């Protein structure tokens, strides 16, 4: 019962075949359902009086400035 035995599991693995002794794994499919994202609320800033509200838009992000490396002088 070794690599040369075509009826054993080890022989099937070595030979690269499938059969009663060495079954193939069945493929399973999964269904992915999309998840609803909650809506973003606008930021509000409360003024001194409770009746008045002022809407403030978020500032856009600005890219950071990177310092240039000093080049060695020749």
N, CA, C and O of each residue as an XYZ file, in Angstrom:
296
protein
N       0.840     -1.178      0.000
C       0.000      0.000      0.000
C       0.882      1.237      0.000
O       1.206      1.782      1.055
N       1.254      1.660     -1.149
C       2.121      2.821     -1.240
C       1.783      3.646     -2.456
O       0.641      3.681     -2.915
N       2.797      4.306     -2.965
C       2.596      5.195     -4.099
C       2.189      4.438     -5.365
O       1.463      4.985     -6.195
N       2.620      3.251     -5.520
C       2.317      2.490     -6.731
C       0.937      1.859     -6.725
O       0.442      1.454     -7.777
N       0.302      1.767     -5.550
C      -1.001      1.113     -5.434
C      -2.086      2.078     -5.905
O      -2.335      3.093     -5.254
N      -2.734      1.770     -7.031
C      -3.716      2.699     -7.593
C      -5.069      2.639     -6.884
O      -5.951      3.446     -7.179
N      -5.249      1.687     -5.945
C      -6.516      1.592     -5.221
C      -6.471      2.316     -3.879
O      -7.515      2.522     -3.260
N      -5.290      2.703     -3.421
C      -5.192      3.392     -2.136
C      -5.217      4.910     -2.348
O      -4.999      5.403     -3.455
N      -5.488      5.631     -1.263
C      -5.548      7.088     -1.339
C      -4.190      7.668     -1.724
O      -4.114      8.581     -2.547
N      -3.120      7.141     -1.132
C      -1.773      7.636     -1.426
C      -1.428      7.389     -2.895
O      -0.788      8.233     -3.523
N      -1.833      6.263     -3.445
C      -1.595      5.969     -4.858
C      -2.373      6.903     -5.764
O      -1.877      7.311     -6.815
N      -3.593      7.246     -5.363
C      -4.404      8.174     -6.155
C      -3.768      9.564     -6.149
O      -3.723     10.228     -7.184
N      -3.276     10.008     -4.990
C      -2.626     11.317     -4.896
C      -1.377     11.328     -5.770
O      -1.148     12.283     -6.512
N      -0.577     10.284     -5.689
C       0.665     10.203     -6.455
C       0.388     10.164     -7.954
O       1.100     10.786     -8.743
N      -0.654      9.425     -8.338
C      -1.016      9.287     -9.747
C      -1.752     10.519    -10.266
O      -1.754     10.773    -11.470
N      -2.376     11.286     -9.372
C      -3.109     12.482     -9.778
C      -4.505     12.200    -10.263
O      -5.062     12.985    -11.030
N      -5.093     11.082     -9.829
C      -6.443     10.740    -10.261
C      -7.396     10.785     -9.072
O      -6.973     10.861     -7.918
N      -8.678     10.738     -9.375
C      -9.710     10.731     -8.349
C     -10.543      9.474     -8.524
O     -10.574      8.889     -9.606
N     -11.214      9.059     -7.467
C     -12.048      7.865     -7.558
C     -12.780      7.651     -6.257
O     -12.985      8.594     -5.492
N     -13.179      6.411     -5.996
C     -13.938      6.072     -4.801
C     -13.111      6.352     -3.550
O     -13.634      6.846     -2.551
N     -11.831      6.039     -3.607
C     -10.976      6.211     -2.433
C     -10.636      7.679     -2.193
O     -10.437      8.096     -1.052
N     -10.569      8.455     -3.262
C     -10.181      9.877     -3.134
C     -11.231     10.717     -3.842
O     -11.202     10.864     -5.064
N     -12.156     11.265     -3.070
C     -13.243     12.067     -3.610
C     -12.790     13.506     -3.807
O     -11.902     13.993     -3.107
N     -13.417     14.185     -4.778
C     -13.179     15.615     -4.975
C     -14.067     16.387     -4.017
O     -15.177     15.960     -3.700
N     -13.557     17.556     -3.548
C     -14.377     18.409     -2.696
C     -15.373     19.160     -3.574
O     -15.023     19.655     -4.646
N     -16.612     19.238     -3.107
C     -17.640     19.935     -3.854
C     -17.466     21.430     -3.672
O     -17.160     21.905     -2.579
N     -17.668     22.177     -4.772
C     -17.558     23.629     -4.719
C     -18.865     24.197     -4.173
O     -19.954     23.783     -4.571
N     -18.735     25.145     -3.260
C     -19.915     25.794     -2.713
C     -19.937     27.239     -3.174
O     -18.891     27.870     -3.322
N     -21.123     27.755     -3.396
C     -21.275     29.143     -3.803
C     -21.890     29.922     -2.657
O     -22.762     29.425     -1.944
N     -21.428     31.136     -2.494
C     -21.975     32.005     -1.459
C     -22.577     33.235     -2.124
O     -22.052     33.742     -3.115
N     -23.672     33.699     -1.569
C     -24.356     34.867     -2.094
C     -24.055     36.038     -1.175
O     -24.285     35.974      0.033
N     -23.535     37.112     -1.769
C     -23.207     38.312     -0.997
C     -24.301     39.330     -1.247
O     -24.566     39.701     -2.391
N     -24.936     39.780     -0.173
C     -25.982     40.779     -0.298
C     -25.411     42.142      0.047
O     -24.666     42.257      1.020
N     -25.735     43.183     -0.716
C     -25.210     44.511     -0.420
C     -25.845     45.079      0.854
O     -27.029     44.873      1.119
N     -25.047     45.782      1.620
C     -25.505     46.379      2.863
C     -25.762     47.861      2.609
O     -24.909     48.555      2.057
N     -26.929     48.342      3.008
C     -27.277     49.745      2.821
C     -26.486     50.596      3.805
O     -26.493     50.340      5.009
N     -25.800     51.615      3.277
C     -25.019     52.509      4.130
C     -25.927     53.633      4.632
O     -26.779     54.116      3.886
N     -25.754     54.050      5.881
C     -26.576     55.148      6.390
C     -26.176     56.463      5.728
O     -25.012     56.683      5.394
N     -27.159     57.319      5.548
C     -26.893     58.605      4.913
C     -26.151     59.514      5.872
O     -26.377     59.492      7.082
N     -25.252     60.322      5.300
C     -24.494     61.271      6.118
C     -25.355     62.499      6.378
O     -26.033     63.008      5.485
N     -25.310     62.953      7.601
C     -26.066     64.153      7.957
C     -25.163     65.363      7.858
O     -23.969     65.279      8.145
N     -25.736     66.504      7.449
C     -24.967     67.740      7.355
C     -24.651     68.232      8.764
O     -25.481     68.147      9.669
N     -23.443     68.743      8.929
C     -23.053     69.264     10.238
C     -23.782     70.580     10.494
O     -23.887     71.427      9.608
N     -24.271     70.734     11.689
C     -24.938     71.968     12.062
C     -24.254     72.542     13.285
O     -23.818     71.816     14.179
N     -24.172     73.841     13.302
C     -23.563     74.540     14.424
C     -24.651     75.389     15.075
O     -25.313     76.182     14.406
N     -24.827     75.217     16.373
C     -25.881     75.908     17.090
C     -25.382     77.298     17.466
O     -24.290     77.449     18.014
N     -26.194     78.313     17.167
C     -25.838     79.694     17.497
C     -26.154     79.956     18.969
O     -26.520     79.034     19.699
N     -26.015     81.208     19.404
C     -26.251     81.558     20.800
C     -27.695     81.294     21.215
O     -27.953     80.866     22.341
N     -28.616     81.543     20.326
C     -30.013     81.283     20.656
C     -30.373     79.889     20.168
O     -29.824     79.418     19.171
N     -31.278     79.235     20.854
C     -31.643     77.864     20.532
C     -32.472     77.784     19.259
O     -32.507     76.725     18.632
N     -33.153     78.876     18.844
C     -34.021     78.854     17.674
C     -33.232     78.882     16.365
O     -33.684     78.329     15.363
N     -32.066     79.516     16.361
C     -31.308     79.692     15.130
C     -30.247     78.582     14.989
O     -29.537     78.253     15.939
N     -30.166     78.027     13.791
C     -29.113     77.063     13.504
C     -28.392     77.516     12.247
O     -29.011     78.020     11.310
N     -27.095     77.334     12.235
C     -26.284     77.730     11.099
C     -25.636     76.473     10.535
O     -24.983     75.720     11.257
N     -25.822     76.255      9.238
C     -25.219     75.089      8.607
C     -23.797     75.443      8.174
O     -23.559     76.477      7.551
N     -22.871     74.570      8.516
C     -21.471     74.783      8.179
C     -21.024     73.641      7.280
O     -21.199     72.471      7.620
N     -20.446     73.982      6.131
C     -19.950     72.948      5.235
C     -18.566     72.534      5.690
O     -17.789     73.361      6.168
N     -18.258     71.269      5.545
C     -16.949     70.762      5.912
C     -15.919     71.274      4.919
O     -16.183     71.334      3.718
N     -14.741     71.644      5.422
C     -13.684     72.146      4.563
C     -13.082     70.986      3.787
O     -12.903     69.899      4.337
N     -12.768     71.204      2.508
C     -12.120     70.124      1.757
C     -10.689     69.929      2.241
O     -10.013     70.887      2.619
N     -10.241     68.696      2.224
C      -8.896     68.404      2.682
C      -7.894     68.889      1.645
O      -8.070     68.671      0.446
N      -6.840     69.548      2.118
C      -5.787     70.011      1.227
C      -4.616     69.054      1.324
O      -4.325     68.546      2.407
N      -3.943     68.800      0.222
C      -2.802     67.884      0.279
C      -1.659     68.488      1.089
O      -1.427     69.696      1.061
N      -0.961     67.632      1.800
C       0.147     68.100      2.620
C       1.336     68.449      1.732
O       1.602     67.797      0.722
N       2.030     69.486      2.137
C       3.232     69.870      1.423
C       4.397     69.106      2.025
O       4.587     69.087      3.241
N       5.164     68.485      1.164
C       6.314     67.739      1.650
C       7.570     68.566      1.438
O       7.718     69.242      0.420
N       8.462     68.506      2.398
C       9.715     69.254      2.296
C      10.623     68.551      1.300
O      10.755     67.327      1.306
N      11.246     69.355      0.445
C      12.153     68.787     -0.522
C      13.472     68.463      0.151
O      13.944     69.211      1.007
N      14.055     67.359     -0.235
C      15.327     66.960      0.330
C      16.438     67.795     -0.312
O      16.426     68.052     -1.515
N      17.378     68.204      0.505
C      18.489     68.997      0.001
C      19.393     68.118     -0.839
O      19.792     67.031     -0.421
N      19.715     68.608     -2.040
C      20.590     67.849     -2.913
C      22.039     68.120     -2.536
O      22.388     69.264     -2.246
N      22.886     67.107     -2.532
C      24.286     67.334     -2.187
C      24.982     68.136     -3.295
O      24.787     67.896     -4.486
N      25.791     69.084     -2.858
C      26.498     69.915     -3.832
C      27.720     69.179     -4.351
O      28.402     68.482     -3.600
N      27.992     69.336     -5.642
C      29.136     68.643     -6.239
C      30.375     69.514     -6.211
O      31.436     69.093     -6.672
